[in-house]
Amino acid sequence: MKANQKMGKKEVTRREFMRDSAMAAASVAVGLGAVASQNAGGAASAKVDTSRILNYNQNMEYRRLGKTNVMVSAVSLGGHSGANQDERDKIVGRCLDIGINFIDSTGSGELLRDIRSLGSRRDKVYLALSETGHEPRNREYRTAKKLLAVLDKALKRARQEYTDLWRITVYEPGGRHSFNTSCEVIEALEKARKQGKTRFTGISSHDRRWFKFMIEYFPGLDVVLFPFTTMSKAAPKDSLFESLKKCDVGAFGIKPFAAGSLFAGNQEEKNKRARLAIRYILHSNTVIPIPGINNVHQVDNVAKAMTERRELDLKERAELENAGKHAWSKLPPHYQWLKDWEYV
């Protein structure tokens, strides 16, 4: 009986914590409402003070990142790059040249590499961090205490006092997400924000249903990351994008090139497919793509895509659809889950 009473008391405490943090987040969102309605759903325009856009470049498009109310480059730099430090230095430098202002680092090793590449230009970008191997996909890291310790270690290793976005990755299918784990994740994110260790909070996952629940149940979330390829589109009913809009949550799209499976043919053909993919995603006006980039040439190809028209003509649509079907057929076994994201 005493054990049950203790458990009950702990659950009440947790609920009180979640309620208080949700109320605080909601008040912030309302406070930004006037600005949000002015800037929602588009690139930098005459209504936006471009002097306040980080690393602004007139040839780059910028979009509002939900309730964070910051403007980020419409194409940003993803993690999981195979580049060594010297090559990454060149990639990051060229990204800054074309106006990219968001970098996603998947792991403290990538964060450390990106910090070194930025050097004195750290203030030119928003940096995101996720320690995927030491997060809830691993049973050992399903408490707020453990997660906060992982963040502290990553920041210390990179000699950083904070990260702009801490996003916790939860890979497992919906059946393995428990409500308790969800609460622990949110508790860790909110504590890190209150302690000044992250400006914004987010999650990433491969599970659409869990995303919808998290976005609607915990309004303190600022950003989400999920797969969005050339085969992805808004679901005709119960779309995740409805929840994102209602809760004013920013969204990044990972795996825009279907983990490289989109590419075929010579280098010119690969470049063309990459630009078609970027244009398709930008025209959908749903997510900000964050492709993994392995060399400077790929950065230049992204820059070229930004200068091309957004909408694909009939020939280009057919070409991209065939490329998407080819990508689906070439997906390796460990990336078959990408097919679950055809409807978002």
Beta strands, then each sheet from edge to edge (+ up, - down):
strand 1: 62-64
strand 2: 71-73
strand 3: 102-106
strand 4: 126-130
strand 5: 163-170
strand 6: 198-205
strand 7: 223-227
strand 8: 250-254
strand 9: 288-289
sheet 1: 1+ 2-
sheet 2: 3+ 4+ 5+ 6+ 7+ 8+ 9+
end
